[in-house]
Amino acid sequence: MGKGGGCIFSKKRSTIEASDQDLADPVRDAPVQNQIENSLFQEESKKLKVFIIFYSMYGHVECLAKRMKKGVDSIDGVEGFLYRVPETLSMDVLEQMRVPQKEDELPFVSVDDLVEADGLLFGFPTRFGSMASQMKAFFDSTAHLWEQQRLAGVPAGFFVSTGTQGGGQETTAWTAITQLAHHGMVYVPIGYTFGAGMFKMDSIRGGSPYGAGVYSGDGTREPSETELALAEHQGRYMAGIVRRFATPRNN
């Protein structure tokens, strides 16, 4: 059977001349089929997992997260998974802030999900130069993992959203490093691996050596293609790091 998956019959005999042994036997062939399916399942389960966990109020961080998954998935043997953290504000407050409804297709992450990841990427908007309270509340709920150091040695990184150029593209990420340090996680910044895109000054661009970023302005500005490309690069970069150093976690 070639790459096309087709079967090639012999030119020297017709299908009528084939012996009974050449005919398919479901009972006889079942063990072989099961072995093939099990092999494919095991190959799929061997994939390294990068969880992209985020909080997004107006959708800017979510746009980065989805593009970041594309970067993760582009690396062979690594797969990205998108998760939200739970909202902590009431519906009344969210309506007053004109926060749009979230898509139901993305699941909420649970604390115990974290131990299944080979790499973690956390995304959140800034609040006075540090992570939003929704993400902080999620980190605060990880105490039982901290007690057992279940996340020690896991590579992790950040991506952020700020309202202005001086609003915390760097501080929002580096003030979050304390969360990783207490868990023993390995912080993975992107440095200047994005290349020339990190140095262009001809347009407004979020992001820093600490991780991808986007400027939201008053909430109506959409991420630029450069900001999205940087997010995709971070996903690809993190997947490469995970693939290079990690082994699938057995929990």
Secondary structure, DSSP 8 states (H G I E B T S, - for coil): --TT------TTS-GGG--GGGS--HHHHHHHHHHHHHHHHHHHHTSEEEEEEE--SSSHHHHHHHHHHHHHHTSTTEEEEEEE----S-HHHHHHTT-----TTS-B--GGGGGG-SEEEEEEEEETTEE-HHHHHHHHTTHHHHHHTTTTT-EEEEEEEESSTTS-TTHHHHTTHHHHHHHT-EE---TTTTGGGGT--SS----BTTB-EEE-TTTT----HHHHHHHHHHHHHHHHHHHHH------
